């Protein structure tokens, strides 16, 4: 049997037939479609989506990049078990989503992008918003998605869906190749009809595979671990995506192995776990980094070992320290590992536990990890407690927010100085409590990503912590959250500029300019005075500004009780950051300069390079 449908109608019907299991219940794989319609998608895909109603809900957004961030936040909060699609018109609507595609690509998160495209027939070329390549007429703006997509296709005939859509689904649900899929949809082909086989629309249940390790590799890994006296574990995002947190906690306790956490892995263990040494790397704790420096084996579980984790290779990947890498992705295994286990994190940990014989971690090593952890918690108490200063530090604000939302809440953040402070200082109570995008460190993700996280976990408070710089870059989805009745609690920390990069600039010998407001304009009177609370209120939010740290907790209580998205603004110090913890980050210094502070910074940089 066959049914005559337009390409767009067939695409939508196929998506409605894709299912998965979540919390023991069969649900649709796609939680919905974020859509901003234009001339490239309203007549084709728009018409098709209108007919499916509740089967595939459509959510109207205000910015294409933001709606894709929301879709990413949704998938991340649901550990890649469900996802959303995003559709835009041709041209700027499409290219607005390229940044979000890169976020999903770097973070290995599923995202289905359905941008409209120019005419496959080329008869009306050049159409409105068309990017013309004088040497290649097949190129459109959507070719920008190629390097930031795991799978990319342009559907030039309706029947091409028969091959392309199953391939797209396989990438979106694959534990190793998971990432963004882009299907460029020429507007004339969207409306073109074809007789599709009814079998194409039969329901499909996607079960997420758990590939196990090779037996010989498992033996090698067990032998490597058996010889270790001072091992550490680095828990990455893969621990969350494979639901391996409980297995990791048991493995750590059973063998006395301290666990450190990447940004994506944070929350894998509660902060109260005996062997949770906390964040590792450039934004790491003293406990984790000291253990990493003394370890005789590094077990990297579900992490891509980015430079912030490894201290640009100085802390981790040292040639004299063997590494056991556990990951589903082959590419992530080939980063300095001595032995690799390719497979699902949960299966690998459980099978490795069974294969281990004669493991003898030094008792003093396990005891040292617990002592270092306790010492670091004293540091956290100190730096997050109110201090006598004109403007509070980010750490002090984090302390108030963390104490107010200690349980059953999710903190969301992305770029600037806040992720570093949160990585060190936020006390995660459970596996859903920490949601920070730091793979691509994308300014503007915060509020939109928070919206997606709230849509995925409606029973939790979602607390977005965002700097004034990121807020100004993207705040439109405050209005979307209110329209969709998805309440967010947003804390805006106003340090009057890009405080994080200003600190980096001065640490490398620079004088500090073009980052903070005061160094970006020639006259004091040129500096804009921005009322973030009034701005948020104009978007429909409950909003207030507090003048002192002592007022913040009461304001957060009022925000919690507000019936809609609430925004609390507080001024913070752009200079002060948490000095404790951390390790080297490789940021090259100018090799020639008349500035003495730059040449001094260069000398220090060369010394660190020698250590590496």
N, C-alpha and C positions, 0 to 999 in steps of 0.2 A: 504494500500500500504506500501511496505517496500523497503528500499534501503540498499544495502550491502556496508558497510564502515568499515574502520579500527576504532579502538577505538579512536585514535587521530583525525581522520577526523570527526568523530561524535562529539567529544568534541568541535572542532573548529566550526563546523557548528552550534551547539547549541549556542555557545557564540555569533556568528554573529546574531542570531535571538533575542537576548535580547536587548530591547529598553527602553528608558526613555524619559522624557520631560525635556528640559533645555531651559530656557528663552523663553518658549512658543513654542519651536520647538521640534519635535520628532527626537531623535538622538540615536545612539547605546549606550548602557549602558557602554560598554568597549571602551575606547579611543584608545586602542592598546595593544600590547604585547611587553614587553622588553625581549629580548632573548640573551643568550650566549649559543651557541650550543656545545654539547660534545657527547661522545658516548652513553650517557643515554637518549638523546632527539632528536638528529639530524635526525635520520632515521625515527622516528615515528612522533613526534609532528612537527619537522622541515619540513618534507615532507607535512604534512597537512597544515601548515601555508603558505607554498609557494603558494598554490592554491587559497587562498582567497584574495590576493592582497589588494586593498584599503578597502575592507569590514572590515578587522581587521589588521591595519598596524603593521608591525614588526619593532622594533627599536633595533639596535645593541648597546650594552653598553660595558663598559670596566671592570666592577667589579660587581659581583652579588649583594653584599650588596648595592652598590650605585644605581644600577638600581631599586631595590626594594624601596630604599629611594625616588627615583624620582617618582615612582608610588604612594607612600604615599603623596608626595608633591602635585601631580596632584589631588588626591582625596580630600585633605584638602582644596586646593584652590577652588575647585568646590563644597565645602560644602557637600561632600559625595554623590552628585547626580550622579557622574560618577566615574569610576575607571579604573585601568589597571591590566593586568596579567603579571606575570614574570615567565619565565621558565629557568631552568638550567639543567646541567647534574647531574649525581649521585655524591655522595661524597662531595668534597670540594666546588663544585659549589652550591650544595644544602645547606650545612651548613653555607656558607657565607651569606645566606639569613635569618638565624635564628635571628640575631640581628635586622634586619629590621622588621621581624614578630613581635618581642617584641615591637618595636616602634609603629607599627600599633595597636597592642593589647592594650597597655597602653592608647593610644590616641583615641581609639574607631573609627578607620579609616578603610575603606574597602580596602582589598588587596588580590588578587587571586594569590596564589603561586602554580606553577605546576612543581615541581622538578622531574627529572627522578629518577628511582629507579632500584634496582637490578632485576634479573629475577624472575618472579613469579613461574616459573617451577623449579628453583634452579638447573637445569641441568649443567650449566657451573660454578657453584659456586666454589670458590670465584672469582668473577669478579673484574676487575680493579676498584679500589677505594671503594670496598665493605668493610664495617665495620662488622666484624664477632662477634656475641655474642655467646660464646661457650655454653651457656645454653639455648639459645632461638633463633632458626634460623629464626624466623619471624621478628626479630628486624633488622632495617637498620638505616642508618644515618638520614633518614627522621623522625624517631621517636622523634628526637630532637625538631621537630616542635609542638609536642602535647601540651606542656604547654603554648605555645605562639600563639595558634590558637583558634579561636572561634569555628571553625568546622574543623575536620581532618578526612581524609579517605585515604585508599589505594585501588586503583581500580585494583582488581585482576581478574575481568572478564569484557569484553566490556559492557555487559548488565547491569552491576552495575551503569553505568552512568545514567540510567533511574531513579534511586532513588537518587543518590548522587548529581547530578548537580542541580536539583530544590532545594534541601536542601541548597546547597552552595549559590545559588542566594538569597534565603530567608534570610540567615544570612548577606550577603553583603549589602542588601537593608533594613534591619530591623533597626528602629531608636534606639532600646534598645540593641540589641545583635550585632550590627555592629562591625566588626573587621576582622582580617585576616582569610582567608580560605586556607587550604593546602590540595591539592589532589596529593598524591604521585602516580607516574605513572610508574609502572614496564616497562622496555624497551621492553620486549617481548610482553606484553599485548597491548602496544601502537600500535604495528604493526598488531595485530590480528583482523580479520574481523568478522562482525556479521551483521545480517539483522535487521536494526533499523527501527521502525515504522516512517513513514513520519510525523506523527502528533507531534513527539518529536521535530521537527525542525520548527514548526509553530511559527511565530513572537509573542513575548510576550512583553507587555508594563508594565514596573514596575512603579507604582505610589507610591511615598513615603508617607506612612500613617502618619496621625496626630491624634494619640489617645488623646481623651479628658479626663479630670479629673472626678472622681467619684463625684456625686452631694453632697453626705454627706461630703466627704473630702473637697469639695469646700466651703461648709457652715462653716466647722470648720476653714478653712484657712481665710475666710473673717472675722469671729469672732475674730480670733487671731490678724489679722491686725488691726481691728477696735480698739483694746485696746492699740495699739502701739502709743507712742508719738515720739520716736526717732528711726525709722527703717532705715536699710540700705539694699541695694541689692548687692549681689555678682553675677556678670555676668560671666558665664563660656562658654566653647566652644559650649555647647548646644544652646546658643542664636544664634550663627552663623549658626549652622547646621539646625536649624528650621526656619531660615530667620526671626527671631523675633526682630531684632535690632530696627526697626521702632516702633514696639509695645512697646518695653522696653523704648525707648526714650519718647514716649507719656505718658506711665504709670508713669515714673519718674517725668516728668514735671507737669502732672495733680495733682499728690499727694504730690509733694515736697519731694520725697525720693531720697537721694543721692545714686549713683551707683558706685561700685568699680569693678575692673576687674582682673580676673586671667590671666595667660599667654595666655591660649587658648581663653579667652573671650575678650582680649584687642582689641580695635577697634570696639567693639559693639556700642559704642557711639563715636562720634568725640570728640577730646580733647577740643573743644570749647563749648561743651554742658554744660549748666549752672550747672547741678548737677553731672557731671562726676568728681569724686574725684580721679580717676586714679587707678593705680596698688595697690593691697592689699597684705599684708603678708610680708614674709621675704625680698622680693625684692619690697616692696610696698612703696607708697608715705607717707609722714607725714600726709597728709590730710585723706587718706583712713584709715590708721591705727588708727589715733586719733578718727575718727568717729566710727570705729569698737569697740574701747575700751569703748565708751560711749553709744553705741546703746542698745536699750531695745528689739530689734527684728532683727534677721538676716534672710533675704530672699535669699536663695541660688538657683540660676536659672541655670540649666544645667552644674553644676560643680561637680567633684568627690571629692572635698575638700581635696586635697593632703596637705602634711605638709607645703609646701611653702606658701600655701594659708592661712592655719589656724594658722601659727606660731607655728607649732608642737602642736596644741591644746591650746596654751596659749592665742592667740588672738581671735580665733573663737572656738566654741563648749564649751564655758564656761557654767557650770551647772546652773548659775543664769540667763542666757539669752536664751529665747526660739528661736527656729529656724524653719523656714518654708522652706522645700526643694521641689523644682519643678524639676522633671527629668523623662525621659522616662524609665530609667533603675532602676529596683527595688533595685539592689545592692547599687546604689549611693544614694538612699533615706534613707538607714538605717545607717546613720552616725551622729547620735546625733540629729535628727530632732524631734521636738515636734509635728508638723503636716506635713504630706507629701501629695503632689499632684503628682500623677503619670500620666504623659502625656506629650504631645508636648509643648515646652516652649511657642510658639506663642499662641496656644489655651488656655493654662493655664493662661497666663497673661491677655488675652482679656476676658476670662470668669470670672477671679478673679476680674477684673476691674468692670464688670457688677454686680457682687455679693456684692461688698463692699457697706456698708451703714454706715454712721456716722464716717468715718475715720477722725481723727483730729490730723494730724502730727503737732507738735509744729512749729509755724512760725519761732521761734528762731533757731530751728534745721535746717530747710532748709536754713535760712540765714547763719548759721554757716558753713554749707557745702559749700556754694558758696564762703564765705570768706576764708576758708581753701584751697579751690581749687585755688583761686587767689594767695594766699600766696605761694603755692607750685609752681605755674608757675613762680613766681619770682625766686625761688630756681633753677628751670630748666634753666632759662635764665642765671643765675650766673654760674652754674657748667658746662654748655655746651659752655660758652664763652672762648676764648683763654686766657690762663694764661701764666705767665712768668716762664717756666720750660724747662729743657733740652729736655725732651720727653713729648709729650702730653698725657693726660689721655684718657682712652676709652671714657669718657663722652664728652671731647672736640671734638674727632673725630666724635662721634655720632651727635653732634651739627652741624658740617659742612655738614655731609651727609644728615641729616634730613632737613636742610634748602635748600639744593640743590634739594632734591627729596621730596618736601613738599606735592605734590599732584600727583595722578595717578601713584604712584609707590608702590611696595610691598617690604618691608624689610624682609629678610629671615635670620634666625640664629638658633642656637641650644644650644650648650653646652659651659661651661666655665663661665667667668665673664661677657661676653657680654650680655647674656640674662637678667641678673639682671639689668644691666645698661639700656638696651633697655626697659625693663618692666617699669622702673621708668620714663625714660626720653624721649622715642620716642613719638612724637606727631602724633597720627593717625588721618588722615583726613577723612577716610572712612572705610567701613567694610573689604576692601581687602588690607589695607595698612600694616598689621602686620601679619607675618607668622613665628612664633617661636615655634620650637619643644622643649617643656620643660617637657613633661610628663615622657619621658624616658631619657631626657637630653643626647642625643646620639651624641658624637663627630663623625664627619664625615658626618652628615646629611646635613650640610649647602649647599654645592655646588650642590650635587645631588638633594636635596629637592628643591633648587632654580630652577634647570632644570625642574622638574615636575611642579612647580608653573608657570613657563614661558610657558610651553606647554599648560597648562590649561587656561592661561590668556595672550595670545600673544600680546595684545594691550597695556599692562602695562609694564613699566620698572620694572625689578626684580633686586633688589640690595641685594647681599649676603654680610653680614658682618661676617667675620670668623677670628679666632685667628690663630697664626702660628701652634699651636698644632693640631687643627682640620684640618687645611690645609694639614699638613704632613700626617695625618691619611688617608685622602681620597681626592684626587684632580683629579682623572682620568676623571671625567665627564666634566671637562673643554673641553677636546677633543671631548666628545660626543655632548656637546652643540654647538660646532663649526660645527661638521659634520651635525647636524640636523638643523642648522641655527636658533638656539634658543638663542638669545643673552642675556648674563648675564653681569651685572656690579658687579664685585667682589672687595671688599675692605678687604685687608689682614692687620690685626693689629698684628705686630710682637713685642711681649714682651719677646721674647727669653726664651720660656718655658711655663710651666703651671702656669701662674701668679695667677689665681683664687684659685687654690688649695694651692699654696704657702701662700697666704694671710690667708686661712682657717687654714693651719698648724700652722702658727705663732700666730694666734689669740687664738689657743688652747694651747699655751705654747711651741710648738715645735720650734726648732731652724731654720727650713727652709732648707730642703735638698731634693735632687732628684726630684725637680720640675722645678726650673729655671736652665738654662744651667750652670750658674756659680757655682751652688751648687751640680751639678750632676757629675762633672768630677774633678779629683784630680789636674789637671794642666790647666792653662789658655790656653795653646797651644792645649789642647785636644778638646776644644769647637768648634763645627762645625760652619763654616761661610756659611750660606745658602742664596743664591740669589733668592728670591722668584719670582722676576720679570723676570729674565732670565729663570727660570724654567717654568713659565706660558707661556712665549713667545715660549719656545721649544714645548709646547703643541699646539701652533697655535694661542694663544691669543695676542691681543694688550696688552702690559704691560709696566708699568713704576713704579719707586719708587720715592717718594718725601721725602725730608730730613726734611722739616719743615711743621708745621700745616698750615702756611700761603700759602703754595703751593698746598694744597689738593684740594681746590675748583676748581682751574683751571684744575687740573688733572682729576677731576670728569667730568668737562665739556668736556675734550678731550675724556674721556671714553664714555660719552654719544654719542659723534659724531662718534666714531669708528664703522666700519661696522660689527664687530664681537665681540664676548665675550671679555671684557676688564677687566684687573686686575690692581688695584692700591695698592701699598704696602706702609705702613708707620710704623716706629718704635714707640712704645708706652711704657709708664711707667708701669712696672708690679706691683708696690707697691700701687699706688694711685687708690682709688675707691671712689664712692660717699658715703659719710658718712651719709648724710641726709636721713631720711626715714628708712624703714626696721624694723624688729622685730626679736625676738629670733628664732633660729633654733636649734633643739635638735640634737647635735653631741656629743656623750659621750666622756668624758675626762678620761685619764688613772687614775685609783684610787690609784695607787702606782707609785711614781717616785722620783728620786733623784734630779730632775730639779725643782728649786723653781718656775720658771714660769709656769710649768705644775700644781703644787699644787695650785698656785694662781688661775689658770684657773679652776681647780676642785672646789674650793670654790665658784667661781662665778657661775659655772654650778649648784651646789647644791642649790644656792639661787633661780635660775630660776625654778628649779624643785619644790621647795616649793611653788612658785607662782602658778604653774600649779596644 
